[in-house]
Amino acid sequence: SSGINAEYGNRGVISQETAKIMEEKKKLKSPPQVRSTQLDAMQKKLEEKRAERMKYSTNQQMTMNTLPVKRTVNLEAEKRAMEERRWKELERTRERVAQMSTKSVGYRDTLLT
């Protein structure tokens, strides 16, 4: 029975040592709670830069969203202009054909007479 108590006693000491080591590690990991004016100024500067980046990013997204709209408008204008040119060319072609047919009719009439 005394051997068992000694064994449990050693475990208690070991667990206390482990607890102390864990506490020391926690203290080393956690940053000090001291706030200085220099640290506050750096934090403020960091937040300002973050806000500026967010503002820039938002502006970029807005301009990126308008680019497809502008492109679509330009493409529609080009399409209308191309269609207009096509119709004018068709009209010119028909006029030429009409003129050629009247000339050929006139030429044929002169041959027949």
Buried (B, 14 or more C-beta within 10 A) or exposed (E): EEEEEEEEEEEEEEEEEEEEEEEEEEEEEEEEEEEEEEEEEEEEEEEEEEEEEEEEEEEEEEEEEEEEEEEEEEEEEEEEEEEEEEEEEEEEEEEEEEEEEEEEEEEEEEEEE
